[in-house]
């Protein structure tokens, strides 16, 4: 099962930075992996350099700090992690959509886009209301209402691309195996993956394999330990041992 993880808070800042995930109601689970909050508990002594790992999901992010400009950010890394300098005081909340839910994902991968409105909803107004919502339950209700709105206005799809693939405990290890399981031809599959997720089928499987290994679920996708270390380093820029030492 694809369980994307974002453990990108530096260990030496773990007391001052809080990251929380909470999962949607059943009606939204085909679209949303989780809702999340990332914020400082107090003003940090130094800037927080947060590492965002590739997960093939699309995040819709709201800055709910006092100095926010109100626009919503839509982003996802490509095949390599990106480091964001969030400063010393920040507060963000967001929606992590399953791969293929955000329409035109190919225009978001490895870049970001700012939106003042989505559908007919003003994003600054949404951000202000989220800022005023002290309780997680209230934020979740508001974000789920936003998901409904985005669905009605065709900003997002009603379900993830190949949701049954994401739900498998042991996803396909190769594009050939994916072709057999999906029922698409190789050419169809490559075209659909690009248009639906913004990733090639090959790169998408790399991301699934990486997150399964990161969660300690399954290492079967790698031929050996050196293959795992080499691919981990390509994605994060550092070895697994160094990663565990730097991030929680």
C-alpha positions, -999 to 999 in steps of 0.1 A, spaced: 0 0 0 13 35 -9 17 53 24 37 84 16 58 97 44 73 132 49 98 129 78 117 160 66 120 179 99 157 182 110 162 162 142 178 191 160 146 211 155 121 183 165 111 200 198 103 232 181 85 220 149 53 200 149 40 180 119 6 163 122 -15 142 97 -51 134 100 -70 112 76 -103 122 58 -137 108 63 -145 77 42 -163 97 16 -130 114 7 -105 86 9 -104 79 -29 -92 115 -34 -73 125 -2 -45 107 14 -44 130 44 -48 165 57 -18 179 75 -4 207 96 32 219 99 40 246 124 65 260 149 58 256 186 79 288 193 102 310 174 133 289 164 169 300 170 177 292 133 159 287 100 141 254 94 153 237 62 125 212 56 131 183 32 101 174 9 103 139 -4 89 128 -38 56 109 -32 37 114 -65 9 132 -45 -2 168 -51 -3 191 -21 -26 221 -18 -10 243 8 -23 273 29 0 296 48 -20 304 79 6 325 97 2 361 106 22 373 76 5 351 49 -5 367 16 -36 345 12 -28 326 -20 -28 288 -21 2 269 -32 0 237 -53 32 216 -55 49 183 -56 86 173 -61 98 155 -91 120 124 -86 143 143 -63 136 157 -29 136 195 -25 147 215 5 126 245 16 138 272 39 107 279 60 123 304 83 121 305 120 83 309 125 57 294 103 23 277 102 10 257 72 -20 234 66 -27 214 35 -44 186 16 -24 158 2 -42 144 -28 -36 108 -41 -17 106 -74 -39 114 -104 -66 133 -84 -53 168 -93 -62 175 -129 -33 185 -152 -8 171 -127 19 172 -154 20 210 -150 27 208 -112 54 181 -109 88 195 -100 74 230 -98 47 250 -79 18 272 -88 0 299 -67 -37 303 -69 -58 333 -56 -89 313 -65 -99 277 -74 -133 269 -88 -152 300 -77 -137 300 -42 -114 327 -30 -83 311 -15 -75 340 8 -109 337 24 -103 299 29 -69 306 45 -84 332 69 -110 308 81 -85 280 85 -64 303 106 -94 310 128 -101 273 132 -83 263 164 -95 227 165 -83 201 140 -119 188 136 -130 222 124 -101 225 99 -109 190 86 -145 199 80 -135 231 62 -109 213 40 -134 185 31 -159 212 21 -132 226 -1 -126 191 -17 -163 189 -25 -161 223 -41 -130 215 -62 -147 182 -73 -179 200 -84 -159 225 -104 -137 199 -121 -105 211 -105 -99 176 -92 -110 141 -102 -133 119 -81 -108 92 -75 -71 85 -77 -55 71 -109 -51 33 -106 -64 34 -70 -63 -4 -68 -26 -3 -75 -20 21 -46 -40 -2 -23 -19 -33 -30 5 -44 -2 30 -54 -29 29 -31 -59 43 -41 -93 81 -41 -94 84 -33 -131 66 -16 -159 61 -50 -176 43 -63 -145 23 -31 -143 12 -36 -180 0 -71 -172 -20 -60 -141 -35 -29 -155 -48 -43 -188 -33 -13 -208 -7 -16 -235 27 -4 -227 23 27 -249 -12 35 -234 2 31 -199 31 54 -205 8 81 -220 -18 78 -193 7 79 -165 22 111 -179 -12 128 -183 -27 115 -151 2 118 -126 29 139 -143 53 110 -139 64 82 -162 53 47 -151 90 39 -144 95 69 -121 62 63 -104 72 28 -94 105 41 -81 86 64 -58 63 37 -46 93 14 -39 112 42 -21 83 49 3 78 12 10 114 9 20 113 42 40 84 28 60 103 -5 65 74 -23 48 91 -40 18 126 -41 3 117 -66 -24 116 -40 -51 154 -36 -50 178 -62 -64 202 -58 -35 214 -35 -8 236 -15 -31 207 -9 -55 186 4 -26 214 27 -13 221 40 -48 185 48 -56 179 63 -21 208 86 -26 195 97 -61 162 107 -45 174 123 -13 209 133 -21 222 113 9 226 77 21 199 60 42 222 61 72 228 98 69 191 104 63 181 87 95 207 107 114 195 140 100 157 136 99 131 121 121 
